[in-house]
Amino acid sequence: MFKPITRQEIFRTSIFADNLIALFQQSYTSDIDMTVKSEASMLKKYYDHLQPFKIIEPPINSNCVLAFKATSKKEYIDTFCLVLQNFLTALNIDDLYLTYFNNKNLYQFEFENFRKRNLFKLNGGKNTKNLAYQIKVTDLHKGFPLFFFSGVYDVPVIFLITANGKTPLSLRLCDDGNLHLNYQEMYQNQIQKAAKEAGLKMGDIEICVQYRLQNL
């Protein structure tokens, strides 16, 4: 289910992923003081893509939040990924890259429990540095929930980035259980139409607070 792929291969294959991850790494390292040994060491260890190989045009300049209105955590777990699959399928996206914004080993991800970590391992997870993964949209309902209810807070939990198709976008899961999208403005109408048809709520950061998992 989880097909290992190096992060560098993703950056060289996808100009969208190349630029998006560089933007996030630049943002998170903007306050690092290189004269402080611990901070310089952290930069070297975790930040592997501060500059894109090639500048994307037009730039990645639009964002929104997608939320699923669930009445319980069980409904969220059972239904959210299926709704997300419908959204991505409507955009003709068949495969996604699964990665973290920095060079964190996903094998050491802060899974909710050991069962989820073991399932990740059984389905392709490798204890190897510099790896990301590719996953089919049709497998999302089996693979993506492993990353729900993790111990990751205040930073993006995980990134899903288009691996193929004509609508490049990223969906970053937040600790509220919603998806924060980044994309180029020219795809706004397609994304809005697909979200509405799939039954997802689309809006800005306020919708993330309204539909947070903690409210269930």
MDTraj code that builds the backbone (N, CA, C; nanometers):
import mdtraj as md
import numpy as np

residues = "MET PHE LYS PRO ILE THR ARG GLN GLU ILE PHE ARG THR SER ILE PHE ALA ASP ASN LEU ILE ALA LEU PHE GLN GLN SER TYR THR SER ASP ILE ASP MET THR VAL LYS SER GLU ALA SER MET LEU LYS LYS TYR TYR ASP HIS LEU GLN PRO PHE LYS ILE ILE GLU PRO PRO ILE ASN SER ASN CYS VAL LEU ALA PHE LYS ALA THR SER LYS LYS GLU TYR ILE ASP THR PHE CYS LEU VAL LEU GLN ASN PHE LEU THR ALA LEU ASN ILE ASP ASP LEU TYR LEU THR TYR PHE ASN ASN LYS ASN LEU TYR GLN PHE GLU PHE GLU ASN PHE ARG LYS ARG ASN LEU PHE LYS LEU ASN GLY GLY LYS ASN THR LYS ASN LEU ALA TYR GLN ILE LYS VAL THR ASP LEU HIS LYS GLY PHE PRO LEU PHE PHE PHE SER GLY VAL TYR ASP VAL PRO VAL ILE PHE LEU ILE THR ALA ASN GLY LYS THR PRO LEU SER LEU ARG LEU CYS ASP ASP GLY ASN LEU HIS LEU ASN TYR GLN GLU MET TYR GLN ASN GLN ILE GLN LYS ALA ALA LYS GLU ALA GLY LEU LYS MET GLY ASP ILE GLU ILE CYS VAL GLN TYR ARG LEU GLN ASN LEU".split()
xyz = np.array([
    [0.0824, -0.1211, 0.0000],
    [0.0000, 0.0000, 0.0000],
    [0.0859, 0.1261, 0.0000],
    [0.1850, 0.1328, 0.0919],
    [0.2758, 0.2464, 0.0982],
    [0.4005, 0.2128, 0.0155],
    [0.4162, 0.2789, -0.0962],
    [0.5299, 0.2543, -0.1847],
    [0.6419, 0.3523, -0.1511],
    [0.7558, 0.3031, -0.0988],
    [0.8649, 0.3938, -0.0620],
    [0.9225, 0.4671, -0.1829],
    [0.9540, 0.5927, -0.1627],
    [1.0162, 0.6746, -0.2660],
    [1.1014, 0.7795, -0.1947],
    [1.2182, 0.8096, -0.2471],
    [1.3031, 0.9074, -0.1790],
    [1.2448, 1.0476, -0.1944],
    [1.2695, 1.1283, -0.0941],
    [1.2216, 1.2663, -0.1006],
    [1.2831, 1.3400, -0.2191],
    [1.4095, 1.3154, -0.2445],
    [1.4750, 1.3819, -0.3569],
    [1.4102, 1.3446, -0.4900],
    [1.3665, 1.2198, -0.5024],
    [1.2989, 1.1775, -0.6249],
    [1.1663, 1.2523, -0.6416],
    [1.0965, 1.2722, -0.5314],
    [0.9714, 1.3484, -0.5370],
    [0.9992, 1.4914, -0.5829],
    [1.0998, 1.5541, -0.5234],
    [1.1300, 1.6928, -0.5570],
    [1.1726, 1.7075, -0.7033],
    [1.2404, 1.6069, -0.7555],
    [1.2858, 1.6147, -0.8948],
    [1.1756, 1.5761, -0.9932],
    [1.0770, 1.5016, -0.9453],
    [0.9670, 1.4571, -1.0319],
    [0.8531, 1.5572, -1.0355],
    [0.8260, 1.6203, -0.9218],
    [0.7122, 1.7113, -0.9094],
    [0.7589, 1.8526, -0.8780],
    [0.7420, 1.9443, -0.9725],
    [0.7813, 2.0837, -0.9478],
    [0.6926, 2.1450, -0.8398],
    [0.5700, 2.0945, -0.8272],
    [0.4803, 2.1446, -0.7228],
    [0.5334, 2.1057, -0.5844],
    [0.5629, 1.9777, -0.5640],
    [0.6176, 1.9325, -0.4358],
    [0.7518, 1.9993, -0.4085],
    [0.8328, 2.0136, -0.5110],
    [0.9632, 2.0783, -0.5016],
    [0.9504, 2.2172, -0.4399],
    [0.8568, 2.2962, -0.4907],
    [0.8386, 2.4332, -0.4426],
    [0.7631, 2.4401, -0.3108],
    [0.6625, 2.3559, -0.2942],
    [0.5821, 2.3606, -0.1726],
    [0.6653, 2.3288, -0.0483],
    [0.7409, 2.2196, -0.0520],
    [0.8200, 2.1806, 0.0640],
    [0.9286, 2.2843, 0.0928],
    [0.9868, 2.3404, -0.0124],
    [1.0867, 2.4465, 0.0079],
    [1.0233, 2.5671, 0.0772],
    [0.9022, 2.6042, 0.0381],
    [0.8331, 2.7168, 0.1012],
    [0.8090, 2.6917, 0.2496],
    [0.7648, 2.5706, 0.2839],
    [0.7388, 2.5393, 0.4243],
    [0.8681, 2.5344, 0.5046],
    [0.9719, 2.4781, 0.4470],
    [1.0980, 2.4716, 0.5202],
    [1.1571, 2.6107, 0.5413],
    [1.1447, 2.6960, 0.4424],
    [1.1924, 2.8337, 0.4585],
    [1.1164, 2.9044, 0.5699],
    [0.9841, 2.8804, 0.5759],
    [0.9013, 2.9434, 0.6785],
    [0.9407, 2.8975, 0.8185],
    [0.9612, 2.7672, 0.8354],
    [0.9894, 2.7127, 0.9676],
    [1.1328, 2.7376, 1.0132],
    [1.2207, 2.7740, 0.9215],
    [1.3602, 2.7987, 0.9609],
    [1.3965, 2.9468, 0.9592],
    [1.2985, 3.0324, 0.9341],
    [1.3278, 3.1750, 0.9180],
    [1.3861, 3.2387, 1.0444],
    [1.3561, 3.1802, 1.1607],
    [1.4060, 3.2389, 1.2856],
    [1.5244, 3.1632, 1.3452],
    [1.5769, 3.0668, 1.2729],
    [1.6896, 2.9890, 1.3250],
    [1.8167, 3.0751, 1.3295],
    [1.8843, 3.0681, 1.4400],
    [2.0096, 3.1410, 1.4584],
    [2.1256, 3.0436, 1.4369],
    [2.1967, 3.0596, 1.3267],
    [2.3042, 2.9671, 1.2910],
    [2.4242, 2.9774, 1.3848],
    [2.4271, 3.0815, 1.4669],
    [2.5377, 3.0925, 1.5625],
    [2.5113, 3.0088, 1.6876],
    [2.3883, 2.9597, 1.7016],
    [2.3541, 2.8717, 1.8132],
    [2.3720, 2.7274, 1.7662],
    [2.4636, 2.6564, 1.8283],
    [2.5033, 2.5238, 1.7814],
    [2.3851, 2.4274, 1.7699],
    [2.2966, 2.4249, 1.8695],
    [2.1837, 2.3319, 1.8683],
    [2.0876, 2.3623, 1.7536],
    [2.0675, 2.4908, 1.7250],
    [1.9773, 2.5292, 1.6170],
    [2.0385, 2.4966, 1.4808],
    [2.1669, 2.5205, 1.4680],
    [2.2360, 2.4883, 1.3430],
    [2.2343, 2.3378, 1.3181],
    [2.2500, 2.2601, 1.4256],
    [2.2468, 2.1146, 1.4142],
    [2.1085, 2.0649, 1.3719],
    [2.0041, 2.1248, 1.4272],
    [1.8674, 2.0877, 1.3918],
    [1.8395, 2.1181, 1.2451],
    [1.8879, 2.2324, 1.1989],
    [1.8691, 2.2698, 1.0588],
    [1.9333, 2.1666, 0.9669],
    [2.0548, 2.1264, 0.9998],
    [2.1268, 2.0300, 0.9177],
    [2.0599, 1.8929, 0.9191],
    [2.0039, 1.8539, 1.0329],
    [1.9461, 1.7206, 1.0479],
    [1.8106, 1.7072, 0.9814],
    [1.7260, 1.8095, 0.9943],
    [1.5865, 1.7939, 0.9551],
    [1.5437, 1.8707, 0.8298],
    [1.6212, 1.9703, 0.7905],
    [1.5760, 2.0537, 0.6790],
    [1.6616, 2.0277, 0.5551],
    [1.6046, 1.9490, 0.4665],
    [1.6787, 1.8958, 0.3521],
    [1.6458, 1.9634, 0.2201],
    [1.5524, 2.0603, 0.2205],
    [1.5102, 2.1165, 0.0919],
    [1.4672, 2.2622, 0.1096],
    [1.5634, 2.3455, 0.1390],
    [1.5341, 2.4863, 0.1637],
    [1.5196, 2.5672, 0.0351],
    [1.5710, 2.5148, -0.0757],
    [1.5602, 2.5842, -0.2028],
    [1.5069, 2.4884, -0.3093],
    [1.4085, 2.5307, -0.3878],
    [1.3560, 2.4439, -0.4941],
    [1.4567, 2.4282, -0.6067],
    [1.4471, 2.3174, -0.6769],
    [1.5339, 2.2958, -0.7935],
    [1.4962, 2.3894, -0.9072],
    [1.3641, 2.4156, -0.9184],
    [1.3139, 2.5002, -1.0267],
    [1.1931, 2.5785, -0.9762],
    [1.1888, 2.7080, -1.0044],
    [1.0792, 2.7926, -0.9570],
    [0.9521, 2.7638, -1.0367],
    [0.8416, 2.7431, -0.9656],
    [0.7143, 2.7141, -1.0311],
    [0.6455, 2.8427, -1.0740],
    [0.5833, 2.8392, -1.1904],
    [0.5042, 2.9513, -1.2409],
    [0.3723, 2.8985, -1.2958],
    [0.2599, 2.9605, -1.2556],
    [0.2479, 3.0651, -1.1546],
    [0.2775, 3.0107, -1.0152],
    [0.3001, 3.0954, -0.9186],
    [0.3376, 3.0499, -0.7842],
    [0.2233, 2.9811, -0.7104],
    [0.2597, 2.9102, -0.6053],
    [0.1600, 2.8458, -0.5177],
    [0.1126, 2.9533, -0.4203],
    [-0.0002, 3.0155, -0.4521],
    [-0.0397, 3.1356, -0.3792],
    [-0.1819, 3.1309, -0.3228],
    [-0.2459, 3.0152, -0.3261],
    [-0.3832, 3.0048, -0.2751],
    [-0.3928, 2.8931, -0.1721],
    [-0.4880, 2.9092, -0.0807],
    [-0.5070, 2.8086, 0.0220],
    [-0.6509, 2.8093, 0.0708],
    [-0.6897, 2.7013, 0.1346],
    [-0.8223, 2.6922, 0.1947],
    [-0.8203, 2.5763, 0.2945],
    [-0.9314, 2.5574, 0.3630],
    [-0.9473, 2.4449, 0.4542],
    [-1.0645, 2.3609, 0.4073],
    [-1.0463, 2.2288, 0.4085],
    [-1.1546, 2.1348, 0.3805],
    [-1.1870, 2.0596, 0.5090],
    [-1.3138, 2.0535, 0.5425],
    [-1.3563, 1.9844, 0.6640],
    [-1.4740, 1.8931, 0.6323],
    [-1.4832, 1.7863, 0.7077],
    [-1.5948, 1.6930, 0.6950],
    [-1.6826, 1.7041, 0.8191],
    [-1.8103, 1.7259, 0.7987],
    [-1.9023, 1.7411, 0.9112],
    [-1.9424, 1.6039, 0.9637],
    [-1.8744, 1.5608, 1.0691],
    [-1.9030, 1.4306, 1.1300],
    [-1.9770, 1.4501, 1.2613],
    [-2.0626, 1.3548, 1.2947],
    [-2.1376, 1.3622, 1.4199],
    [-2.0685, 1.2874, 1.5330],
    [-1.9653, 1.2094, 1.4985],
    [-1.8904, 1.1336, 1.5986],
    [-1.7534, 1.1013, 1.5428],
    [-1.6613, 1.0633, 1.6309],
    [-1.5284, 1.0243, 1.5855],
    [-1.5356, 0.8987, 1.4996],
    [-1.6288, 0.8085, 1.5308],
    [-1.6457, 0.6876, 1.4502],
    [-1.6867, 0.7225, 1.3082],
    [-1.7790, 0.8162, 1.2942],
    [-1.8203, 0.8573, 1.1600],
    [-1.7045, 0.9227, 1.0863],
    [-1.6265, 1.0014, 1.1581],
    [-1.5092, 1.0645, 1.0974],
    [-1.4129, 0.9588, 1.0450],
    [-1.3817, 0.8600, 1.1272],
    [-1.2879, 0.7537, 1.0886],
    [-1.3421, 0.6718, 0.9720],
    [-1.4709, 0.6379, 0.9777],
    [-1.5306, 0.5490, 0.8783],
    [-1.5583, 0.6170, 0.7446],
    [-1.5806, 0.7481, 0.7471],
    [-1.6338, 0.8157, 0.6275],
    [-1.5422, 0.9202, 0.5659],
    [-1.4621, 0.9879, 0.6480],
    [-1.3844, 1.1012, 0.5982],
    [-1.2960, 1.0644, 0.4782],
    [-1.2252, 0.9532, 0.4882],
    [-1.1342, 0.9147, 0.3793],
    [-1.2096, 0.8797, 0.2509],
    [-1.3263, 0.8205, 0.2639],
    [-1.4068, 0.7871, 0.1457],
    [-1.4547, 0.9150, 0.0763],
    [-1.4937, 1.0136, 0.1558],
    [-1.5330, 1.1425, 0.0997],
    [-1.4129, 1.2096, 0.0331],
    [-1.2967, 1.2009, 0.0973],
    [-1.1746, 1.2572, 0.0396],
    [-1.1398, 1.1886, -0.0918],
    [-1.1565, 1.0581, -0.0984],
    [-1.1312, 0.9859, -0.2233],
    [-1.2211, 1.0373, -0.3349],
    [-1.3474, 1.0625, -0.3039],
    [-1.4394, 1.1153, -0.4056],
    [-1.3939, 1.2527, -0.4538],
    [-1.3462, 1.3349, -0.3614],
    [-1.2954, 1.4680, -0.3960],
    [-1.1764, 1.4578, -0.4913],
    [-1.0809, 1.3738, -0.4584],
    [-0.9602, 1.3601, -0.5401],
    [-0.9910, 1.2954, -0.6746],
    [-1.0796, 1.1987, -0.6751],
    [-1.1171, 1.1326, -0.8002],
    [-1.1838, 1.2321, -0.8955],
    [-1.2642, 1.3221, -0.8411],
    [-1.3296, 1.4238, -0.9235],
    [-1.2277, 1.5166, -0.9891],
    [-1.1089, 1.5278, -0.9275],
    [-1.0013, 1.6102, -0.9832],
    [-0.9053, 1.5271, -1.0684],
    [-0.9427, 1.4015, -1.0937],
    [-0.8612, 1.3092, -1.1748],
    [-0.7234, 1.2844, -1.1147],
    [-0.7195, 1.2778, -0.9820],
    [-0.5956, 1.2459, -0.9107],
    [-0.6015, 1.1007, -0.8669],
    [-0.5042, 1.0211, -0.9108],
    [-0.5035, 0.8775, -0.8816],
    [-0.4022, 0.8377, -0.7746],
    [-0.2925, 0.9126, -0.7647],
    [-0.1851, 0.8787, -0.6718],
    [-0.1401, 1.0022, -0.5961],
    [-0.0944, 0.9796, -0.4731],
    [-0.0489, 1.0881, -0.3888],
    [0.0863, 1.0543, -0.3267],
    [0.1647, 1.1575, -0.3013],
    [0.2840, 1.1416, -0.2197],
    [0.2457, 1.1650, -0.0744],
    [0.2986, 1.0851, 0.0128],
    [0.2765, 1.0988, 0.1564],
    [0.4105, 1.1325, 0.2193],
    [0.4206, 1.2484, 0.2818],
    [0.5486, 1.2896, 0.3363],
    [0.5277, 1.3861, 0.4528],
    [0.6371, 1.4313, 0.5068],
    [0.6375, 1.5286, 0.6145],
    [0.7041, 1.6531, 0.5595],
    [0.6812, 1.7695, 0.6200],
    [0.7388, 1.8896, 0.5599],
    [0.8894, 1.8969, 0.5779],
    [0.9427, 1.8288, 0.6803],
    [1.0885, 1.8227, 0.6910],
    [1.1344, 1.6772, 0.6799],
    [1.2627, 1.6553, 0.6954],
    [1.3194, 1.5230, 0.6692],
    [1.3041, 1.4307, 0.7899],
    [1.1816, 1.4175, 0.8349],
    [1.1531, 1.3298, 0.9475],
    [1.1242, 1.1897, 0.8964],
    [1.1797, 1.0896, 0.9647],
    [1.1581, 0.9506, 0.9266],
    [1.0157, 0.9098, 0.9650],
    [0.9307, 0.8825, 0.8675],
    [0.7914, 0.8495, 0.8961],
    [0.7765, 0.7209, 0.9759],
    [0.8782, 0.6377, 0.9735],
    [0.8730, 0.5154, 1.0536],
    [0.8692, 0.5501, 1.2027],
    [0.9265, 0.6654, 1.2374],
    [0.9274, 0.7115, 1.3752],
    [0.8148, 0.8104, 1.4033],
    [0.7175, 0.8160, 1.3142],
    [0.6034, 0.9047, 1.3315],
    [0.5345, 0.8762, 1.4651],
    [0.4763, 0.9779, 1.5244],
    [0.4103, 0.9634, 1.6546],
    [0.2696, 0.9069, 1.6372],
    [0.2644, 0.7788, 1.5964],
    [0.1360, 0.7126, 1.5767],
    [0.0579, 0.7072, 1.7081],
    [-0.0737, 0.6988, 1.6954],
    [-0.1596, 0.6942, 1.8139],
    [-0.1272, 0.5745, 1.9030],
    [-0.0894, 0.4622, 1.8411],
    [-0.0602, 0.3413, 1.9187],
    [0.0321, 0.2498, 1.8393],
    [0.0788, 0.1432, 1.9024],
    [0.1708, 0.0498, 1.8373],
    [0.1020, -0.0267, 1.7246],
    [-0.0257, -0.0513, 1.7376],
    [-0.0988, -0.1216, 1.6321],
    [-0.0895, -0.0449, 1.5005],
    [-0.1070, 0.0862, 1.5052],
    [-0.0981, 0.1667, 1.3842],
    [0.0438, 0.1664, 1.3277],
    [0.1434, 0.1744, 1.4155],
    [0.2817, 0.1694, 1.3682],
    [0.3109, 0.0355, 1.2995],
    [0.2632, -0.0727, 1.3589],
    [0.2851, -0.2051, 1.3005],
    [0.2135, -0.2210, 1.1669],
    [0.0937, -0.1641, 1.1546],
    [0.0217, -0.1698, 1.0273],
    [0.0953, -0.0898, 0.9198],
    [0.1522, 0.0239, 0.9607],
    [0.2324, 0.1024, 0.8665],
    [0.3506, 0.0197, 0.8175],
    [0.4164, -0.0494, 0.9087],
    [0.5311, -0.1331, 0.8735],
    [0.4882, -0.2489, 0.7831],
    [0.3793, -0.3151, 0.8165],
    [0.3320, -0.4301, 0.7387],
    [0.2908, -0.3918, 0.5970],
    [0.2512, -0.2675, 0.5798],
    [0.2027, -0.2224, 0.4492],
    [0.3040, -0.1397, 0.3720],
    [0.4321, -0.1514, 0.4077],
    [0.5366, -0.0898, 0.3275],
    [0.6263, 0.0086, 0.3979],
    [0.5946, 0.0457, 0.5220],
    [0.6772, 0.1410, 0.5941],
    [0.8174, 0.0874, 0.6211],
    [0.9178, 0.1686, 0.5953],
    [1.0575, 0.1278, 0.6113],
    [1.1297, 0.2167, 0.7112],
    [1.2155, 0.1572, 0.7914],
    [1.2955, 0.2325, 0.8870],
    [1.4223, 0.2807, 0.8172],
    [1.4022, 0.3711, 0.7225],
    [1.5115, 0.4203, 0.6384],
    [1.5017, 0.5722, 0.6271],
    [1.6151, 0.6377, 0.6317],
    [1.6168, 0.7833, 0.6238],
    [1.5818, 0.8313, 0.4834],
    [1.5344, 0.9554, 0.4766],
    [1.5085, 1.0258, 0.3506],
    [1.3970, 0.9644, 0.2674],
    [1.3106, 0.8847, 0.3306],
    [1.2024, 0.8223, 0.2556],
    [1.0706, 0.8962, 0.2727],
    [0.9956, 0.9007, 0.1637],
    [0.8555, 0.9381, 0.1670],
    [0.7828, 0.8193, 0.1039],
    [0.6553, 0.8364, 0.0742],
    [0.5795, 0.7239, 0.0202],
    [0.4811, 0.7721, -0.0852],
    [0.4428, 0.6785, -0.1707],
    [0.3378, 0.7035, -0.2678],
    [0.2227, 0.6089, -0.2358],
    [0.1006, 0.6611, -0.2423],
    [-0.0168, 0.5813, -0.2096],
    [-0.1265, 0.6096, -0.3110],
    [-0.1972, 0.5068, -0.3522],
    [-0.3074, 0.5232, -0.4456],
    [-0.4276, 0.5836, -0.3732],
    [-0.4997, 0.6685, -0.4429],
    [-0.6186, 0.7297, -0.3850],
    [-0.7180, 0.6223, -0.3410],
    [-0.7248, 0.5128, -0.4155],
    [-0.8180, 0.4044, -0.3808],
    [-0.7799, 0.3316, -0.2532],
    [-0.6568, 0.3549, -0.2030],
    [-0.6122, 0.2916, -0.0780],
    [-0.6168, 0.3876, 0.0409],
    [-0.6593, 0.5109, 0.0182],
    [-0.6560, 0.6101, 0.1250],
    [-0.7370, 0.5687, 0.2466],
    [-0.8522, 0.5061, 0.2235],
    [-0.9383, 0.4701, 0.3369],
    [-0.8743, 0.3650, 0.4269],
    [-0.7728, 0.2950, 0.3739],
    [-0.7015, 0.1961, 0.4545],
    [-0.5738, 0.2536, 0.5160],
    [-0.5077, 0.3432, 0.4440],
    [-0.3771, 0.3926, 0.4880],
    [-0.3759, 0.5234, 0.5632],
    [-0.4574, 0.6182, 0.5202],
    [-0.4518, 0.7516, 0.5801],
    [-0.4969, 0.7547, 0.7262],
    [-0.5977, 0.6751, 0.7672],
    [-0.6403, 0.6787, 0.9077],
    [-0.5311, 0.6390, 1.0078],
    [-0.4247, 0.5743, 0.9609],
    [-0.3161, 0.5397, 1.0523],
    [-0.2538, 0.6649, 1.1135],
    [-0.2685, 0.7781, 1.0451],
    [-0.2072, 0.9021, 1.0905],
    [-0.3038, 0.9907, 1.1689],
    [-0.4271, 0.9425, 1.1871],
    [-0.5239, 1.0175, 1.2668],
    [-0.4901, 1.0087, 1.4158],
    [-0.5293, 1.1102, 1.4915],
    [-0.5176, 1.1122, 1.6379],
    [-0.3734, 1.0869, 1.6837],
    [-0.2793, 1.1451, 1.6122],
    [-0.1376, 1.1258, 1.6441],
    [-0.0956, 1.2183, 1.7579],
    [0.0306, 1.2103, 1.7943],
    [0.0851, 1.2999, 1.8951],
    [0.1515, 1.4205, 1.8339],
    [0.1173, 1.4535, 1.7101],
    [0.1764, 1.5677, 1.6401],
    [0.0829, 1.6877, 1.6545],
    [0.1329, 1.7959, 1.7141],
    [0.0513, 1.9143, 1.7378],
    [0.1260, 2.0400, 1.6953],
    [0.0487, 2.1394, 1.6536],
    [0.0992, 2.2750, 1.6244],
    [0.1844, 2.2841, 1.4982],
    [0.2047, 2.1743, 1.4293],
    [0.2692, 2.1731, 1.2978],
    [0.1862, 2.0788, 1.2108],
    [0.2011, 2.0850, 1.0782],
    [0.1261, 1.9907, 0.9942],
    [0.1536, 1.8461, 1.0356],
    [0.0486, 1.7679, 1.0516],
    [0.0646, 1.6273, 1.0904],
    [0.1324, 1.5500, 0.9791],
    [0.0806, 1.5625, 0.8588],
    [0.1329, 1.4896, 0.7427],
    [0.0865, 1.5607, 0.6161],
    [0.1616, 1.5432, 0.5076],
    [0.1253, 1.6029, 0.3796],
    [0.0832, 1.4951, 0.2803],
    [-0.0235, 1.5221, 0.2077],
    [-0.0583, 1.4462, 0.0879],
    [-0.0413, 1.5425, -0.0290],
    [0.0394, 1.5049, -0.1279],
    [0.0679, 1.5917, -0.2421],
    [0.0412, 1.5150, -0.3709],
    [-0.0252, 1.5786, -0.4643],
    [-0.0564, 1.5152, -0.5917],
    [0.0682, 1.4556, -0.6551],
    [0.0601, 1.3269, -0.6912],
    [0.1714, 1.2604, -0.7582],
    [0.1494, 1.2542, -0.9087],
    [0.0253, 1.2664, -0.9510],
    [-0.0046, 1.2711, -1.0939],
    [-0.1362, 1.3456, -1.1137],
    [-0.1784, 1.3617, -1.2391],
    [-0.3025, 1.4329, -1.2648],
    [-0.2786, 1.5780, -1.3007],
    [-0.3847, 1.6455, -1.3398],
    [-0.3750, 1.7819, -1.3905],
    [-0.4056, 1.8886, -1.2851],
    [-0.4284, 1.8454, -1.1607],
    [-0.4587, 1.9413, -1.0545],
    [-0.3593, 1.9249, -0.9410],
    [-0.2436, 1.9875, -0.9489],
    [-0.1453, 1.9752, -0.8414],
    [-0.1913, 2.0500, -0.7173],
    [-0.1889, 1.9821, -0.6047],
    [-0.2262, 2.0455, -0.4783],
    [-0.1678, 1.9664, -0.3636],
    [-0.1662, 2.0261, -0.2476],
    [-0.1246, 1.9548, -0.1268],
    [-0.2361, 1.9642, -0.0254],
    [-0.2491, 1.8583, 0.0531],
    [-0.3471, 1.8535, 0.1607],
    [-0.2709, 1.8175, 0.2869],
    [-0.2622, 1.9112, 0.3803],
    [-0.1907, 1.8830, 0.5039],
    [-0.2913, 1.8643, 0.6163],
    [-0.2820, 1.7492, 0.6789],
    [-0.3699, 1.7175, 0.7903],
    [-0.3257, 1.7955, 0.9123],
    [-0.4202, 1.8598, 0.9814],
    [-0.3870, 1.9312, 1.1045],
    [-0.4371, 1.8523, 1.2248],
    [-0.3968, 1.8928, 1.3439],
    [-0.4362, 1.8175, 1.4627],
    [-0.5839, 1.8329, 1.4965],
    [-0.6553, 1.9210, 1.4265],
    [-0.8002, 1.9321, 1.4423],
    [-0.8742, 1.8325, 1.3527],
    [-0.7996, 1.7604, 1.2679],
    [-0.8607, 1.6608, 1.1819],
    [-0.9093, 1.7133, 1.0484],
    [-0.8703, 1.8361, 1.0147],
    [-0.9098, 1.8954, 0.8872],
    [-0.7923, 1.8995, 0.7904],
    [-0.8217, 1.9343, 0.6668],
    [-0.7195, 1.9394, 0.5635],
    [-0.6990, 2.0829, 0.5171],
    [-0.5747, 2.1298, 0.5226],
    [-0.5390, 2.2632, 0.4765],
    [-0.4742, 2.2487, 0.3393],
    [-0.5351, 2.3103, 0.2397],
    [-0.4891, 2.2947, 0.1022],
    [-0.4018, 2.4115, 0.0589],
    [-0.3018, 2.3815, -0.0224],
    [-0.2227, 2.4817, -0.0934],
    [-0.2265, 2.4472, -0.2409],
    [-0.2436, 2.5482, -0.3249],
    [-0.2560, 2.5243, -0.4685],
    [-0.2349, 2.6550, -0.5431],
    [-0.2300, 2.6459, -0.6748],
    [-0.2193, 2.7649, -0.7586],
    [-0.3598, 2.8190, -0.7851],
    [-0.3731, 2.9483, -0.7874],
    [-0.5043, 3.0126, -0.7954],
    [-0.5872, 2.9652, -0.9152],
    [-0.5222, 2.9285, -1.0240],
    [-0.5963, 2.8898, -1.1445],
    [-0.6782, 2.7627, -1.1252],
    [-0.6533, 2.6884, -1.0157],
    [-0.7289, 2.5654, -0.9915],
    [-0.8415, 2.5854, -0.8896],
    [-0.8652, 2.7087, -0.8491],
    [-0.9639, 2.7383, -0.7455],
    [-1.1028, 2.6837, -0.7800],
    [-1.1501, 2.7095, -0.9009],
    [-1.2860, 2.6693, -0.9382],
    [-1.3030, 2.5182, -0.9397],
    [-1.2040, 2.4453, -0.9941],
    [-1.2127, 2.2988, -0.9967],
    [-1.2154, 2.2411, -0.8560],
    [-1.1328, 2.2959, -0.7690],
    [-1.1256, 2.2470, -0.6314],
    [-1.2558, 2.2751, -0.5576],
    [-1.3087, 2.3937, -0.5757],
    [-1.4342, 2.4301, -0.5100],
    [-1.5491, 2.3403, -0.5568],
    [-1.5559, 2.3134, -0.6863],
    [-1.6615, 2.2282, -0.7420],
    [-1.6491, 2.0860, -0.6897],
    [-1.5273, 2.0314, -0.6886],
    [-1.5054, 1.8945, -0.6422],
    [-1.5368, 1.8805, -0.4937],
    [-1.5020, 1.9807, -0.4150],
    [-1.5299, 1.9768, -0.2715],
    [-1.6793, 1.9756, -0.2448],
    [-1.7527, 2.0592, -0.3151],
    [-1.8975, 2.0671, -0.2972],
    [-1.9631, 1.9354, -0.3357],
    [-1.9215, 1.8775, -0.4475],
    [-1.9808, 1.7523, -0.4938],
    [-1.9493, 1.6367, -0.3989],
    [-1.8334, 1.6411, -0.3337],
    [-1.7936, 1.5335, -0.2431],
    [-1.8581, 1.5472, -0.1051],
    [-1.9123, 1.6641, -0.0758],
    [-1.9737, 1.6847, 0.0547],
    [-1.8788, 1.7377, 0.1601],
    [-1.7719, 1.8037, 0.1150],
    [-1.6757, 1.8640, 0.2070],
    [-1.7068, 2.0117, 0.2271],
    [-1.6840, 2.0607, 0.3472],
    [-1.6994, 2.2016, 0.3764],
    [-1.5701, 2.2732, 0.3382],
    [-1.5797, 2.3805, 0.2635],
    [-1.4616, 2.4532, 0.2177],
    [-1.4675, 2.5960, 0.2693],
    [-1.3594, 2.6426, 0.3276],
    [-1.3551, 2.7781, 0.3793],
    [-1.2163, 2.8171, 0.4245],
    [-1.2094, 2.9135, 0.5163],
    [-1.0796, 2.9580, 0.5658],
    [-1.0548, 2.8980, 0.7036],
    [-0.9649, 2.9572, 0.7805],
    [-0.9233, 2.8998, 0.9082],
    [-1.0388, 2.8895, 1.0075],
    [-1.1409, 2.9731, 0.9928],
    [-1.2548, 2.9689, 1.0846],
    [-1.3305, 2.8363, 1.0758],
    [-1.3352, 2.7788, 0.9562],
    [-1.4054, 2.6514, 0.9388],
    [-1.3301, 2.5388, 1.0084],
    [-1.2000, 2.5567, 1.0245],
    [-1.1194, 2.4559, 1.0937],
    [-1.1575, 2.4501, 1.2409],
    [-1.1836, 2.5650, 1.2996],
    [-1.2247, 2.5706, 1.4400],
    [-1.3662, 2.5147, 1.4562],
    [-1.4518, 2.5446, 1.3617],
    [-1.5912, 2.5010, 1.3688],
    [-1.6058, 2.3494, 1.3620],
    [-1.5219, 2.2853, 1.2799],
    [-1.5347, 2.1415, 1.2577],
    [-1.4166, 2.0629, 1.3150],
    [-1.3630, 2.1058, 1.4241],
    [-1.2474, 2.0377, 1.4829],
    [-1.2928, 1.9095, 1.5541],
    [-1.2041, 1.8116, 1.5546],
    [-1.2356, 1.6817, 1.6163],
    [-1.2679, 1.6945, 1.7641],
    [-1.2068, 1.7909, 1.8294],
    [-1.2283, 1.8070, 1.9730],
    [-1.3728, 1.8452, 2.0054],
    [-1.4473, 1.8887, 1.9032],
    [-1.5873, 1.9260, 1.9248],
    [-1.6797, 1.8050, 1.9200],
    [-1.6286, 1.6888, 1.8779],
    [-1.7142, 1.5705, 1.8640],
    [-1.7305, 1.5006, 1.9982],
])
top = md.Topology()
chain = top.add_chain()
for i, resn in enumerate(residues, 1):
    res = top.add_residue(resn, chain, resSeq=i)
    for name in ("N", "CA", "C"):
        top.add_atom(name, md.element.get_by_symbol(name[0]), res)
traj = md.Trajectory(xyz[None], top)
